Amino acid sequence: MTIRLAQITRHPIKSHGREDLASVLLSAGECLPMDRHWAVAHEAAKLVPGWNPCVNFARGAKTPALMAITAQLDGDQVTLAHPDLPTLRFRPDDADDVLRFLDWVRPLNPAGRALPAQVVKAGRGMTDTDFPSVSVLNTATNRALSAEMGVDLSPHRWRGNLWLEGAEPWAEFGWMGKTLRIGAAILQVQERITRCKATTVNPDTGRIDADTLAALQSGHGHQDFGIYARVISGGEIALNDKVEVI
């Protein structure tokens, strides 16, 4: 069966909005361009220069309403939309604009949580891996888990970069150490993605409505969904590109 690239998604600001793309140019040793380029550090963050782990940032696992944000990146400006808030257009690198953003997003944060305090960047994507990664997911796996749970799980629950269509469910876990040729790019599969509570949230509403973690644990004995890959040879990729597992 032919495997093809079905969806490309980036998240310009970590945990604060998603944006679907038709094509993108990957570069060796880098994340998907402008994916997690910025992140929102909270009041209790203990930051070091460069990349920092996710515990320092506002994210869907602790603030479910963030999962309903959509984003559009245009040059140095990001437009954010949420069903419960007015649309915001701002520059994440502009100090005054960041204050407007913090005022905008603060109502989405639950009481008792450390509030968002600043927008930071690392010179690479602030992914959940300490290496620049691209997340790869399987549409058949999502359909299989949806059927097991009796819930239509939106792909956006998983906040992935590349969705592949045409593989068998859970086949991606057999690709460890293998390479994926997608369009003009080559990626090497590094590790499985262990999931958090953000995936229990409906990305249309920002409300918890499906226990994905319990379903993964009870049905499969783990909380893994999707894989992380490293770009080893850059090139353009586009929707419907053929994918080869080598």
N, C-alpha and C positions, 0 to 999 in steps of 0.2 A: 504494500500500500504506500502511495506517495505521501510524504509528510510535507506540509506547507506552512508558511508563516501566516497566521491568521489575525494577529493583533500586535501592535507596537504601542506601548504606553510609557510615558515618563511622568515624573513627579517633581516639578521644578523646586518646590519647597517640601522637604521631607515631612510626610504625614499631613500636608496641607494642600491637597488637591492633586488631581490626576488629569492627564491630557493625552488623548489618543492621536497617533501620527500615522501618516501614509508611508513614510520612508524615513531613513536616518542614516548618517554616515558614522560607522563605528571606527574607532582607532585602537590599535594594539595597546594593551596595558591600561585602558581607560574604561570608565563606566559608560553607559548610554549617555550621549551628549546632553548636558543640562539636567540629568536625572539626579535628584537630591542635591542639586548645586548649592542650595541654601538649607539651613535647618533652624528650628526655633528652640533656642536654649531656654530652660525654665530657671526660676529663681534659685533653685538648689543645685544647679549644674556646677560641676567641677571640671572645667575645660582645660585641655592642654593644647598647644599649637597643632594645627592640622586636624587629622581625623579624630573623632571621638565616638565612643560607644553610645548606643541608643538611650541608655538610662539618663543621659543629660538633656534629653529633648522632649518637648511636648509631642505626644504620639497617640494613635488611635487606641492602643491597648489600655491607656489610662484615661483618655478623653474621647469616648466613642463618637461624639458629635463631629469630630474632625473628619471622620470617614466620609461624610456627605459633601465635602468640599470638592469642587471641580476647578481646574486651572487652565489658563491660556497664557503662554509665554510669547511676548512680542518684543524682541530686542532686550532692553534692560527693564522692561515692565512686565508685571504679572497681573492678570485679572483673575480674581477669585470669586466664586459664586457658591452660595449655600442656601438650602430651602428656607432657612429661618432668618437670613440676614440679607441686607442690601448688597448688591455687587460692589466689589472693591477693586480698584485699579491702582497699583502702587509700584514703586521701585525699591526692591529689597536692599539695595546698596545705598539708599538715601536715608539719612538719619531721621529727618522729619517724616518721611513717608513710613518708615518703620514704626514710628509712634502711632500713626493712623492705623497701621495694620494691627498693632498690639491692642488698641482700643476696639478694633473690629472683632478680633478673635476671642477676646477675653470672656464675653458672655457664653461661649461654647464650653468653657472649662468648668468642671464640677467644683462645688465648694469643698474646701479642705485640701485641694491639690496645689502644688507649687505652680504659680502663674507664669505664663510666657513672659520672658524678660528681654530677649535680644535675638536678632537674626545673625547667624554666623555662617561662614563657609570655610572650606578646607583646601581649596585648590583641586579637589577631586570630588566625586559624588560621595555624600555622607550616607552610604549604604550601611547595612547592618554587618557587613564583613570588613575586616581590617585590610583587605585587599580590594582594589577596584573591581567590582563585580557587576555582572548583568544577570538578572533572574530570568529563568526560562521555565515556562509552565505548559501543561498539556491539557487541551480542551476536553479530551476524553476522560481524563482523571477527574476533572471538575464535574462532568456529566455523571460519572459513576458515583461520586460522593453525593451529588444532588439526589440521585435515585435512592441511595442508601438512606438518606436523611428524610426523603419526601419533601425536600425544599429546593426551589430553583435558586441555586447559588450564583450570584453575579460574579463574573471573573474579577471585578474590581475589588471584591473582598480581599483578594490575595495580593494586591498592589504589586503585580509582576510587570516585567518589561516586555518580554516576548512570549506570545502564546502560539503553540504549535498545534496544528490540526492534522490528523491522519495516523497518529501513533496509537498503539493499544493503551488502555488505561494502566497507569502506574509504570509504563515502560521506561520512563525517564530515570527511575531509580537504578536501572541496569546500565545506565550510560556513564557511570563514574569513571573518570580517567579517559573517556573517549572524546573525540572532537566532533563538533557540529559545523558543517559547511552550510551557511545561510547566505544566499545571494553571493556577494563578493567577499564576505567575511568568514573567518574561521574562529570558532570559540572552543575552549577546552573546558569540559565539565569538571568542577572542583568538589562540590559537596551538596548534600541535601539541605533544604531550608526547613528549620524547625519553627513552628508557628506559635503565635501569641494570641491574646484575646481580641486583638483588632479584627481578626477574621470572623468573630461572632457577630459583628456589627453589619447591619444592612447599609450599603453605601449610598442608597437613595435617600434614606431617612436619618442616618446617623444614630440609629437605636439598635441595641442588642436584640436579636430575634432568632438566632440559630446557633446551637452549641457545636460548632465545627470541631473543637478540640476534643470533646467527649466522643464524637463520632469517629474521629481518627484513632483515638486511643482504644475504643471498644472494638472497632472493626478491623484495625490494622496494627495495633500495639505500639503506636508512635504518634507524634504530633507533626510529622513532616509532610510538606506539600510543595512540590516544585524543587528546582535545583539552581545552584549558583554556578555561573561559568565565567571564565576569564577570556577576554578577546586577545587572541595571539596573532591574528592577522586581520588588519582593518579592511574596510570596504563598505560600500553602500548596501543596505538591505531594504526591502520594500514588501508591502503586503502581497501575499500569494507567491513569494519566492519559494523555490524548492529547498527542502532541508535534507541534508544527507548526514547520517550518523556513521562515523568512521572509526 
